[in-house]
Structure formats: structure tokens, C-alpha cells
């Protein structure tokens, strides 16, 4: 059975880009008689806001989308993430990183312009245990050597995973018990998600997720990384670019079913659809 999911973070209000992703995931499951799940990724306690959770549900209902079963909150899943971390530590694949953001930024100044900075491995191999705040990073080279070549299917196309390109990513932050990479991988397997529908901006993260699936002996879903919505100004429809929120549209009397129909038809208010 097809099982898809929509997994927003309650750190702000949803916008049209979120609506597009939710509709694609919802319609994939519904078209094949499957299940569509809603998961709230509220593991970031410093940025998540409880008031946004109700708004997310109202926005999806306004769009005519329904989900199956209870809503899962990542904040209720902390023991599962701790168990996964313990397993990776037992494999000898994790190390403590005491670097500050400023130190990492300074070490990444040599990265190509526009490229995502890769952690240079400053703390790898250090034998330090102190009371200073630290995060857990994975020794990517050692992990890749352990599992060997990896692939996944994206829109039916075979993709070769390259986890090394991400560097030694964080799996548990100083201020959060698990990173996005770890939590989403564990939860997708636990919820039996067969098909992951998400934006192309998360394509690179899949290299890391594929590695974690192999290390933790978890199944690999099919992936559907979709193009991102862009507005009339050519900018991606995102919160930082001032995209209109669904709540604002809903509260102004706009019909959510019309918005959903427009998105399905390839239309975005005042702009092209994808980039």
C-alpha cells in the first residue's frame, strides 16, 4: 500500500509552497488507494510554536486535504531517536563536536560561493570530554566505508547516493536531541512511509538519509522530489521571500478549494508554477 506524508515544522505559517507539496503527497496516496499521514516536526524546541500546529491543520482542511490516523508529533518520539543514536555510537561512528557556529563559519570561508559549507572535521579524532556544550556528528568516511555503494529511486530514476558530499553532518544538536536527518529517517520507517514527496531543496539531504537507513537497517522509500514554486518576481515562494501565508489567504475569504484546483492545474496566483 502507498503511504505518503506531509511533515511541516511549526516554526511559522504555511505558504503556497507548502500547499503544493502537501497536495502532491496527498494526491499520490489517494490516487492509489493509499494512506496520507500528517506529522508535525516539532523537535526544535527553540523555534517550534504550539499555536502554529492548529493553524497547519486548519490550512490543510481549507485546501480540502484530509489525513489518516492520528497526527504524530516528533516531540513524542524522543526515545526512538535516542535509541538510534545509541546504536550508531555503539558502531563507533559518532564523535563529539565542540565547535561554535562562528568557528565553523570561519573554517568554511574557502567553500565555493553559493555552496553549502561542509564541516571540515575539526573535532574528528579528538579525545575530549568536557562540560562544554557539544553536538554529535557522524564520521561520514567511516560510515560510507562500512555500508559501501548506495542508491535510491527518485521518480523511478536510479540515483547513486553520495553521502560524503554532505561531510560529517550533525545527528544530535547542542539544543535538540536529534537532527532533522536522524528524526525524519527514523520516523519514515516507523510510519511505514513508502513514498516521500518533498521539494527539490531537500534532494541533497537524501544522500544522508539513505546512509542512515542502511546503517540502522531501515527500509528505503521511493522518493519524489518536486520542483519548487516560484512567484511573479521569479523568487521561490518561501517565508524568507515574503510568500503569502495560507492563513492570511484563508482569513481574507479566499476559497482554499480554488487555490488547490489552481495548483493542480499548474497555476499560481500572479506567477508561473515551478522552477
Backbone as a ProteinNet text record, in pm:
[ID]
protein_1_A
[PRIMARY]
XXXXXXXXXXXXXXXXXXXXXXXXXXXXXXXXXXXXXXXXXXXXXXXXXXXXXXXXXXXXXXXXXXXXXXXXXXXXXXXXXXXXXXXXXXXXXXXXXXXXXXXXXXXXXXXXXXXXXXXXXXXXXXXXXXXXXXXXXXXXXXXXXXXXXXXXXXXXXXXXXXXXXXXXXXXXXXXXXXXXXXXXXXXXXXXXXXXXXXXXXXXXXXXXXXXXXXXXXXXXXXXXXXXXXXXXXXXXXXXXXXXXXXXXXXXXXXXXXXXXXXXXXXXXXXXXXXX
[TERTIARY]
83.9	0	87.7	49.1	117.3	89.1	193.7	180.6	269.1	207.9	283	259.3	331.8	315.8	347.5	293.7	330	381.7	501.8	567.3	622	535.2	581.4	636.4	718.2	766.9	683.5	634.6	551	633.8	723.4	808.3	756.4	646.9	586.3	462.5	397.3	275.4	307.7	221.4	240.3	214.2	280.2	258.3	225.5	217.1	175.1	272.4	400.8	496.9	465.3	427.8	386.2	260	166.5	41.7	69.4	158.1	194.4	249.1	339.1	398.1	294	208.9	105.1	7.2	-31.3	-125.8	-65.3	60	124.6	130.9	167.7	175.5	37.2	-59.9	-197.7	-253.3	-237.2	-296.6	-228.9	-99.6	-31	-92.8	-113.7	-172.1	-316.9	-395.5	-537.2	-559.9	-475.3	-493.2	-467.4	-398.8	-364.3	-425.5	-526.4	-594.4	-508.6	-413.6	-321.6	-358.1	-261.2	-281.8	-193.6	-249.2	-178.3	-168.2	-45.8	-21.2	21.8	-8.6	37.8	129.1	251.7	348.7	397.2	398.4	444.5	588.6	680.7	822.2	860.4	823.1	838.9	953.6	1056.4	1167.7	1255.2	1248	1325.7	1248.8	1278.3	1204.5	1226	1334.2	1361.6	1283.7	1238.1	1170.2	1026	991.2	855.1	757	638	534.4	405.1	351.4	228.8	113.2	106	-7.8	-8.3	107.3	112.5	56.2	50.7	3.9	-142.9	-225.8	-366.6	-386.4	-302.7	-312.6	-279.3	-180	-143.1	-262.1	-326.9	-442.4	-555.4	-580.5	-685.5	-653.1	-524.4	-484.8	-507	-469.4	-485.5	-632.9	-714.3	-858.2	-917.5	-870.8	-915.4	-884.6	-772.5	-734.2	-810.2	-890.8	-965.8	-887.4	-780.4	-696.6	-732.9	-734.7	-759.5	-647.5	-620.8	-514.4	-571.4	-493.8	-537.5	-468.6	-542.4	-485.7	-450.5	-397.5	-361.7	-240.6	-231.9	-116.4	0.4	115.4	234.8	315.8	359.5	445.1	584.4	685	820.1	861.4	805.8	840.5	799	710.1	670.4	756.6	853.1	929.7	1076	1108.1	1247.9	1316.8	1250.2	1318	1362.5	1285.5	1322.6	1449.4	1463	1582.8	1704	1682.4	1791.9	1842.6	1750.9	1789.8	1871.6	1831.6	1906.4	2046	2056.2	2186.9	2275.7	2217	2293	2347.9	2267.3	2310.3	2427.8	2420	2528.8	2654.7	2636.2	2751.8	2818.9	2736.9	2791.5	2872.2	2839.7	2915.3	3046.2	3063.1	3183.3	3182.7	3062.9	3052	3026.8	3005.7	2975.1	3090.2	3103.6	3201.3	3143.5	3195.9	3151.5	3216.7	3135.5	3186.9	3157.3	3262.7	3250.4	3258.7	3268.6	3285.7	3163.6	3188.2	3079.7	3042.3	2927.8	2886	2989.6	3044.1	3142.5	3267.8	3311.6	3430.7	3407.7	3289.1	3257.2	3248.6	3186.3	3174	3311.6	3401.4	3535.4	3611.4	3592.4	3661	3604.1	3482.6	3416.1	3430.1	3511.5	3524.2	3580.8	3651.1	3711.1	3613.2	3491.2	3392.4	3354.2	3323.8	3283.8	3161.5	3153.1	3040.9	2910.2	2814.8	2684.1	2675.9	2789.8	2788.2	2755.8	2691.5	2661.2	2791	2825.1	2951	2950.7	3061.4	3077.1	3169.1	3127.4	3207	3344.1	3452.8	3587.7	3641.7	3564.3	3608.9	3704.4	3692	3785	3792.6	3678.4	3675.1	3689.2	3692.6	3705.8	3842	3840.9	3965	4011.1	3943.7	3979.6	3934.7	4016.7	3980.2	3951.2	3833.6	3797.4	3660.7	3652.6	3525.4	3523	3432.5	3424.7	3278.6	3259.1	3123.2	3076.2	3160.9	3120.6	3008.6	2916.8	2811.2	2871.4	2810.7	2860.1	2743.1	2768.9	2672.4	2736.9	2654.5	2705.2	2710.4	2826.5	2843.5	2878.6	2843.1	2877.3	3007.6	3093.4	3216.4	3177	3154.7	3094.7	3183.6	3312.5	3401.9	3397.2	3398.9	3394.9	3260.2	3151.9	3018.9	3002.5	3050.5	3039.7	3121.6	3238.1	3320.6	3249.4	3174.2	3104.7	2992.6	2918.1	2799.8	2824.8	2924.6	2950.5	2857.3	2853.8	2772.3	2623.2	2554.4	2411.2	2339.7	2212.3	2129.4	1989.9	1911	1768.1	1696.9	1565.5	1485.3	1412.1	1424.5	1360.9	1281.3	1148.8	1062.5	1096.8	1132.9	1163.7	1305.5	1381.4	1518.3	1614.2	1711	1807.9	1911.6	1926.3	2020.8	2129.3	2252.8	2363.3	2386.2	2380.9	2397.5	2544.1	2563.6	2698.1	2699.1	2689.7	2684.6	2809.1	2923	3045.8	3035.3	2951.8	2938.1	2879.3	2811.3	2749.7	2845.6	2957.7	3050.3	2996.6	3059.5	3020.6	2901.8	2782.1	2663.2	2630.7	2555.3	2509.9	2390.4	2391.7	2277.7	2205.7	2268.9	2203	2268.7	2187.4	2241.3	2261.1	2329.6	2350.3	2217.5	2123.1	1996	1877.3	1903.1	1794.8	1843.7	1757.5	1800	1822.5	1782	1804.7	1798.5	1873.4	1869.6	1755.9	1729.1	1630.3	1666.2	1793.5	1835.9	1797.7	1828.6	1803	1653.9	1585.1	1444.6	1358.4	1379.4	1295	1320	1443.4	1474.8	1408.5	1419.7	1359.4	1207.1	1148	1002.5	941.6	1005	951.1	945	1046.7	1045.6	939.3	930.1	833.3	689.3	664.1	529.3	502.3	598.6	583.3	557.5	624.5	610.4	677.8	599.7	653	702.3	643.9	676.3	691.8	810.9	839	827.9	734.4	714.2	760.8	860.6	911.3	983.7	1015.1	1074.3	1215.8	1254.7	1388.8	1496.6	1460.1	1558.6	1607.5	1536.9	1577.4	1642.6	1666.6	1727.2	1861.7	1945.9	2079.4	2073.2	1970.1	1956.9	1935.6	1881.8	1851.2	1978.2	2090	2216.2	2246	2220.7	2244.4	2140.1	2014.6	1908.2	1926.6	1972.8	1995.6	2104.3	2206.8	2312.7	2258.3	2180.8	2127.1	2033.1	1956.9	1868.9	1950.6	2061.4	2144.5	2208.4	2259.3	2324.9	2227.1	2104.2	2004.3	1913.1	1944.1	1867.1	1718.5	1694.6	1559.5	1527.6	1400.9	1363.8	1385	1401.7	1419.7	1293	1226.5	1106.6	1142.9	1043.2	1059.9	1051.7	1133.6	1136	1079.7	1012.7	955.5	990.7	1107.7	1148.4	1091.6	1000.5	930.7	994.3	967.9	1014.7	950.3	1014.9	967.1	882	785.8	703.3	781.6	759.2	818.7	708.7	730.7	632.2	655.1	576.8	586.3	722.2	788.7	920	1033.6	997.7	1099.4	1162.1	1120.7	1174.9	1095.2	1164.8	1098.5	993.7	878	773.1	809.1	869.5	914.3	895.5	897.3	873.4	974.2	1101.1	1202.6	1190.7	1113.3	1092.5	956.1	890	764.2	645.5	649.5	537.1	411.8	295	171.8	141.7	99.5	67.7	-71.2	-90.8	-223	-323.7	-279.6	-371.4	-422.5	-333.4	-374.9	-474.5	-450.2	-542.2	-676.7	-670.2	-792.6	-874.5	-805	-874.4	-930.8	-876.2	-926	-1044.8	-1083.4	-1200.1	-1171.8	-1045.4	-1011.1	-1057.1	-1107.5	-1155.2	-1036.9	-1008.4	-895.5	-910	-1032.5	-1053.7	-1016.2	-1038.3	-998.5	-846	-781.4	-634.6	-578.4	-632.8	-585.7	-606.8	-722.1	-750.8	-653.6	-623.2	-527.7	-389.2	-344.4	-213.6	-210	-315.3	-320.2	-318.6	-372.3	-378.2	-251.8	-158.9	-33.8	-38.3	-127.3	-139.6	-108.3	-33.1	-6.3	-53.6	-120.7	-166	-51.8	-66.9	27.8	167	177.8	311	314.4	430.6	447.4	446.9	450.4	434.7	566.4	660.3	777.9	906.3	1014.1	1148	1240.3
-119.7	0	125	222.9	351	425.8	473.4	558.5	680.4	797.2	922	1006.5	1115.5	1200.7	1345.2	1434.7	1576.5	1605.4	1662.4	1675.4	1815.9	1913.5	2051.3	2073.2	2177	2220.7	2340.3	2341.6	2452.4	2571.5	2616.7	2731.1	2858.2	2847	2960	2911.8	3001.7	2965.3	2907.1	2819.1	2758.4	2860.6	2840.1	2924.1	2835.1	2894	2818.6	2705.9	2725.7	2618.7	2494.8	2516	2403.9	2338	2421.5	2368	2277.9	2321	2243.3	2106.1	2102.1	1975.9	1885.4	1945	1865.9	1807.4	1884.9	1837	1721.6	1734	1627.3	1497.2	1508.7	1389.2	1329.5	1414.9	1370.6	1300.3	1362.6	1307.8	1178.5	1165.4	1040.2	924.5	944.5	837.5	810.9	915.3	897.5	833.7	865.7	812.1	662.6	609.1	467.1	392.8	453.8	388.4	373	463.7	453.9	545.5	566.3	646.3	770.7	881.2	1008.9	1048.5	1069.3	1095.4	1240.3	1290.2	1422.8	1405.7	1456.4	1450.8	1592.2	1628.5	1760.4	1748.5	1812.2	1800.6	1914.6	1895.4	1998.7	1969.3	1905.2	1866.3	1985.8	2093	2213.5	2296.8	2274.2	2340.4	2490.2	2540.5	2682.9	2761.8	2695	2765.9	2721.2	2600.6	2549.9	2624.5	2650.2	2720.4	2638.9	2603.8	2522.7	2584.5	2718.4	2782.3	2756.7	2724.8	2700.8	2562.7	2471.3	2336.2	2337.5	2408.4	2419	2487.4	2589.5	2661.1	2569.3	2483	2388.3	2298	2245.3	2157.6	2234.3	2357.6	2439.2	2467.8	2494.2	2523.4	2402.4	2284.5	2164.1	2134.6	2150.4	2129.7	2229.7	2354.3	2460	2424.7	2355.2	2312.9	2189	2130.1	2009.9	1881.4	1887.2	1769.9	1706.1	1575.4	1502.1	1402	1368.6	1274.2	1155.4	1048.2	923.4	902.2	855.5	823.7	946.6	924.9	1038.2	1112.6	1239.7	1320.9	1284.6	1258.5	1223.8	1350.9	1366	1479	1425.8	1481.7	1434	1453	1550.6	1573.5	1456.3	1369.7	1249.3	1129.1	1147.2	1034.2	1035.8	1113.2	1129.4	997.9	904.4	777.6	701.4	709	639	697.7	830	894.1	862.8	859.9	827.4	685.6	592.8	454.9	445.7	521.8	521.5	578.6	687	744.8	646.2	576.8	477.7	369.1	328.6	223.3	271.1	393.8	447	470.3	510.3	526	392.2	289	155.4	105.4	155.5	119.7	198.2	295.7	378.5	482.3	524.9	615.2	761.1	788.6	925.1	983.6	1115.9	1183.7	1317.1	1364.2	1491.4	1607.3	1707.3	1827.9	1947.3	2018.1	2133.2	2265.6	2261.8	2383.5	2474.2	2602.4	2700.3	2731.5	2795.7	2835.5	2928.3	3019	3113.3	3040.4	2941.6	2866.1	2788.2	2728.8	2652.8	2745.6	2862.1	2959.1	3005.2	3030.1	3075.7	2968.4	2843.2	2732.2	2704.9	2755.4	2727.5	2840.8	2941.4	3056.9	3018.5	2906.7	2865	2790.3	2767.2	2695.6	2780.6	2715.7	2791.9	2877.1	2992.8	3083.9	3014.1	3021.2	2961.4	2815.9	2755.1	2613.8	2598.4	2489.4	2460.6	2427.2	2499.8	2470	2331.2	2263.2	2128.5	2135	2074.2	2076.4	2014.6	2083.4	2036.9	1924.4	1878	1765	1804.3	1927.7	1979.3	1890.7	1842.5	1765	1614.3	1571.3	1428.3	1379.7	1274.3	1218.9	1280.8	1387.9	1448	1357.7	1348.5	1271.7	1371.4	1433.8	1538.6	1509.3	1516.8	1506.4	1617.3	1710.6	1824.1	1861.8	1961.9	2009.7	2111.5	2142.4	2238.2	2179.1	2262.5	2211.4	2146.7	2040	1971.3	1910.7	1878.5	1803.9	1672.7	1579.7	1452.2	1457.4	1432.2	1424.2	1280.7	1246.4	1114.7	1123.7	1027.5	1017.6	961	1049	1008.3	911.9	936.9	849.1	706.8	695.2	563.5	495.6	574.7	518.2	469.5	548.3	509	383.3	375.8	256.1	132.8	150.7	38.5	-15.7	71.8	26.6	3.4	67.8	50.9	134.5	108.4	188.5	181.1	294.2	302.9	372.9	338.4	403.2	424.7	507.7	517.7	549.8	535.3	566.7	699.1	788.1	918.9	938.4	942.2	946.6	830.8	717.4	599.4	593.6	700	703.7	659.5	576.3	528.2	636.4	672.5	775.8	711	743.5	693.7	789.6	737.4	821.1	860.9	983	1034.4	1103.4	1026.5	1087.7	1169.1	1133.6	1206	1354.3	1386.1	1525.7	1613.8	1552.3	1627.9	1652.8	1581.9	1594.7	1526.1	1553.4	1491.9	1567.5	1532	1606.5	1582.2	1675.4	1666.5	1572.5	1482.1	1393.3	1424.5	1497.9	1547.6	1680.3	1785.5	1918.9	1948.7	2058.5	2102.8	2137.9	2187.8	2233.2	2148.3	2031.5	1943.2	1799	1705.8	1566.8	1490	1543.7	1476.8	1580.4	1556.7	1646	1605.6	1692.1	1659.3	1527.8	1511.1	1391.2	1263.3	1259.3	1138.1	1117.9	1222.9	1209.2	1168.7	1232.6	1202.5	1060.8	1014.3	879.3	775.5	795	701.8	702.8	821.2	831.1	777.1	801.3	747.7	595.5	533.4	387.3	340.6	407.2	369.3	382.1	481.5	503.8	427.6	345.9	265.6	352.6	467.3	555.9	489.9	467.7	402.5	502.4	623.5	725.4	860.8	919.4	1050.1	1155.3	1247	1357.5	1485.2	1551.8	1674.8	1757.1	1881.6	1972.9	1936.8	1984.4	1956.3	2019.2	2114.3	2172.9	2072.4	1960.6	1856.5	1736.8	1749.8	1638.9	1599.2	1697.6	1667.1	1592.9	1620.3	1553.9	1403.8	1362.7	1221.5	1136.8	1195.1	1121.3	1075.7	1164.5	1131.3	1032.7	1053.8	966	823.5	812.2	678.1	604.9	677.2	616.8	571.8	657.4	622.3	502.4	494.9	378.8	250	254.6	134.1	98.7	198.4	173.5	119.3	170.7	132.4	19.6	-34	-145.5	-109.9	5.6	54.8	48.7	35.9	30.5	164.7	159.5	280.2	308	420.6	453.6	499.4	509.2	575.8	726.5	801.5	945.9	1017.6	1128.9	1214.1	1358.3	1403.5	1542.1	1631.2	1718.5	1800	1937.4	2002.3	2138.6	2232.9	2345.9	2443.9	2549.5	2602.1	2709.4	2840	2916.6	3049.7	3151.8	3272.4	3378	3459.4	3565.2	3650	3717.6	3736.6	3801.6	3703.7	3576.3	3476	3417.2	3463.2	3413	3292.2	3202.4	3087	3133.8	3067.9	3101.1	3040.6	3122	3077.6	3192	3156.9	3256.4	3370.8	3337.3	3442.8	3536.4	3495.6	3582.2	3650.3	3643.9	3714.1	3648.2	3517.8	3449.1	3464.1	3480.7	3494.5	3365.4	3377.3	3258.6	3208.1	3078.9	3021.3	3077.6	3098.6	3150.7	3288.8	3373	3507.1	3500.5	3410	3393	3340.9	3244.3	3184.9	3289.2	3367.2	3466.5	3582.6	3602.7	3709.1	3664.4	3537	3487.8	3414.3	3391.9	3315.6	3171.7	3111.4	2973.1	2878.2	2799	2707.3	2601	2559.2	2458.6	2513	2642.4	2706	2711.3	2746.4	2750.5	2612.1	2508.1	2372.5	2332.3	2367.9	2335.2	2407.2	2533	2608.4	2543.5	2503.1	2439.4	2308.1	2230.8	2103.3	2127.3	2241.5	2273.8	2345.3	2365.6	2430.6	2580.9	2635.5	2779.9	2826.1	2934.5	3000.3	3143.9	3197.1	3337	3431.1	3501.5	3604.3	3552.7	3428.9	3383.8	3246.3	3205	3071.2	2967.5	2839.9	2735.6	2691	2644.4	2582.4	2633.9	2604.6	2638.8	2520.1
0	0	0	-80.6	-81.6	49.1	113.3	231.1	208.2	202.6	189.4	313.8	322.9	441.6	408.4	489.1	487.8	627.4	636.3	767	786.8	812.5	832.4	972.8	986	1116.2	1160.9	1284.1	1331.7	1376.9	1288.5	1320.2	1253.7	1182.2	1113.5	1040.7	970.9	899.5	761.9	715.2	583.6	473.5	360.2	242.7	122.8	4.7	-112.8	-147.8	-119.4	-143.7	-61.7	64.3	148.8	92.4	48.9	-6.2	-125.5	-212.5	-331.3	-291.8	-195.1	-151.5	-85.8	-1.3	66.1	-33.9	-133.4	-234.3	-313.3	-352.8	-429	-348.4	-220.2	-136.2	-113	-86.7	-64.2	-187.7	-304.4	-426.1	-469.9	-444.2	-477	-400.7	-270.6	-189.5	-228.2	-242.5	-271.5	-408.6	-506.5	-641.7	-648.8	-547.2	-548.4	-430.2	-369.6	-258.6	-135.2	-117.8	-5.4	109.5	199	318.4	312.5	362.1	369.1	515.2	563	703.8	725.4	843.4	885	1005.2	992.6	1101.5	1130.7	1256.1	1297.6	1347	1277.1	1311.1	1405.6	1532.4	1635	1729.2	1677.7	1764	1802.8	1725.3	1755.2	1857.4	1983.4	2089.6	2096.9	2038	2044.4	1939.1	1833.6	1724.2	1704.2	1745.8	1726.2	1815.8	1762.9	1837.2	1833.9	1951.6	1956.7	1879.8	1877.3	1810.6	1659.6	1603.7	1459.7	1422.5	1518.1	1487.1	1446.3	1523.7	1488.5	1354.8	1327.1	1200	1083.4	1100.6	995.6	961.2	1062.2	1039.2	969.8	1014	952.4	805.7	776.9	639	548.1	594.2	512.2	487.8	591.5	576.4	478.2	486.1	394.4	249.5	227.6	93	46.5	136.1	100.9	120.6	199.8	223.9	357.5	361.2	485.9	506.3	631.4	662	736.9	739.4	800.3	934.5	1031	1160.7	1241.4	1361.2	1447.8	1394.8	1429.5	1392.1	1484	1424.7	1502.2	1527.8	1652.4	1689.2	1722.4	1659.8	1686	1831.9	1898.1	2037.8	2126.5	2075.9	2149.4	2114.6	2025.6	1972.1	2016.3	2118.7	2159.1	2196.5	2265.1	2295.8	2172	2063.9	1941.2	1880.5	1887	1832.9	1920.9	2051.7	2143.3	2118.7	2091.9	2064.5	1935.6	1833.5	1707.2	1728.3	1806.6	1836.5	1911.7	2008.7	2085.3	1992.9	1898.5	1806.1	1720.8	1672.4	1590.4	1673.8	1800.2	1889.2	1914.7	1933.7	1956.8	1837.3	1719.9	1599	1590.1	1679	1676.3	1566.7	1523.1	1408	1447.1	1575.7	1618.1	1698.7	1691.9	1776.3	1823	1934.1	1991.6	1918.2	1887.9	1823	1913.2	1952.2	2041.5	1966.3	1835.7	1756.7	1768	1773.9	1772.1	1627	1609.3	1474.5	1410.6	1490.3	1437.2	1389.8	1466.3	1427.8	1298.9	1286.9	1166.1	1045.9	1066	956.5	910.3	1005.1	969.9	893.4	933	865.8	728.3	701.9	574.7	474.8	506.4	417.9	281.5	274.7	148.2	58.4	107	25.5	-94.9	-210.2	-329.4	-300.6	-366.4	-344.7	-376.9	-283.4	-305.7	-264.9	-235.8	-198.4	-50.6	-16.8	123	194.8	301.4	368.9	430.2	416.9	470.8	591.9	700.1	822.1	794.9	832.4	797.9	885.9	982.3	1064.7	1175.6	1223.1	1323.6	1447.8	1495.5	1620.1	1597.8	1472.8	1445.8	1495.8	1574.7	1626.5	1756.9	1800.6	1929.6	2043.4	2142.8	2262.4	2373.6	2363.6	2459.9	2519.3	2649.6	2719.6	2823.4	2804.7	2896.8	2916.7	2999.9	3027.6	2924.5	2828.4	2726	2639.7	2589.1	2500.8	2376.5	2330.9	2210.7	2134.4	2008.7	1929.5	1887.5	1840.4	1790.6	1638.8	1582.4	1437.4	1396.6	1274.7	1223.1	1144.9	1164.1	1085.6	949.9	854.1	727.7	649.6	647.1	571.9	626.6	759.3	821.8	796.3	802	780.2	636.6	541	399.6	372.4	432.6	415	470.2	575.3	638.7	550.1	482.1	407.8	259.7	202.1	59.6	-26.4	-157.7	-250.8	-217.7	-236	-206.3	-321.1	-338.6	-440.1	-383.8	-455	-427.4	-557.7	-557.9	-675.5	-654.4	-751.8	-745.6	-873.9	-861.6	-980.1	-1074	-1016.6	-1095.6	-1148.6	-1131.5	-1180.4	-1070.6	-1105.4	-1007.7	-980.6	-853.5	-810.6	-725.3	-754.5	-671.8	-555.5	-437	-318.2	-300.6	-254.4	-228.2	-92	15.9	149.3	183.6	127	157.5	121.2	24.4	-17.9	91.8	188.5	297.6	413	416.3	527.4	652.8	765.9	893.4	952.4	908.5	949.7	1096.8	1153.4	1292.5	1300.2	1397.4	1420.4	1551.2	1638.8	1760.8	1794.6	1802.8	1824.6	1972.5	1997.9	2135.4	2202.4	2122.7	2177.7	2133.2	2073.3	2028.6	2034.5	2077.5	2097	1968.5	1854.7	1726.4	1615.5	1509.4	1394.1	1301.4	1204.6	1101.9	1033.7	998.3	926.7	1001.4	1129.4	1206.8	1230.5	1273.7	1309.8	1190.9	1076.4	960.7	910.6	917.3	872.5	962.4	1092.1	1187.8	1177	1164.2	1161.4	1032.8	919.2	794.5	798.8	856	867.4	966.2	1079.9	1183.3	1133.7	1049.7	997.8	867.9	826.6	703.7	580.8	576.8	461.2	341.5	236.9	116.7	13.8	15.2	-84.2	-16.4	-30.3	28.3	-81.3	-63.6	-157.2	-88	-144.2	-83.6	-189.8	-156.3	-251.1	-289.6	-407.2	-458.3	-370.5	-286.2	-195.6	-92.6	-77.5	17.6	-51.8	-181.5	-255.3	-194.7	-164.2	-111.9	21.2	100.9	230.1	214.1	100.2	79.7	75	35.3	39	182.1	277.4	418.7	468.9	432.4	479.6	429.5	305.8	250.8	329.9	371.4	452.9	587.7	653.2	784.7	775.9	668.2	650.4	647.3	578.1	566.3	699.6	770.5	898.7	1002.2	1001.1	1101.2	1053.4	935.2	877.6	863.1	803.6	780.4	631.9	596	454	384.8	254.9	175.1	95.6	120	42.7	-98	-183.3	-312.1	-286.3	-358.4	-339.7	-461.6	-434.4	-538.5	-502.6	-544.2	-516.6	-627.1	-588.4	-686.4	-701	-814.3	-836.7	-735.7	-713.7	-617.3	-687.1	-614.6	-669.1	-671.6	-775.2	-782.1	-807.2	-759.8	-774.8	-900.7	-915.8	-1034.1	-1045.1	-929.9	-931.3	-957.3	-981	-1007.4	-884.1	-767.1	-641.2	-594.1	-527.3	-468.1	-368.3	-369.2	-273.7	-138.5	-55	76.6	174.2	302.2	406.7	399.7	375.9	375.9	256	154.5	39	44.2	160.3	177	109.1	91.3	27.5	113.8	51.9	130.3	206.3	329.9	408.2	373.8	391.7	367.2	465.8	590.7	692.1	653	600.4	559.3	444.3	350.8	238.9	287.9	377.9	432.2	508.3	591.2	673.1	590.7	470.7	384.3	299	313.7	242.2	113.5	80.4	-39.2	-22.7	-129.3	-127.6	-145.1	-42.3	-47.8	-154.2	-183.1	-287	-424.4	-444.8	-570.7	-580.5	-470.5	-468.5	-499.6	-436.9	-461	-606.2	-661.9	-801.5	-894.9	-864.3	-946.3	-943.1	-825	-813.5	-890.9	-880.8	-954.7	-1105.5	-1148.1	-1290	-1339.1	-1247.9	-1287.5	-1282.9	-1200.4	-1191.6	-1049	-1039.5	-913.1	-925.5	-824	-832.8	-869.9	-981.5	-1024.9	-1057.9	-1102.1	-1135.8	-1199.6	-1250.1	-1305.9	-1194.8	-1231.7	-1132.3	-1070.9	-1149.9	-1089.9	-1151.7	-1076.1	-1124.4	-1099.8
[MASK]
+++++++++++++++++++++++++++++++++++++++++++++++++++++++++++++++++++++++++++++++++++++++++++++++++++++++++++++++++++++++++++++++++++++++++++++++++++++++++++++++++++++++++++++++++++++++++++++++++++++++++++++++++++++++++++++++++++++++++++++++++++++++++++++++++++++++++++++++++++

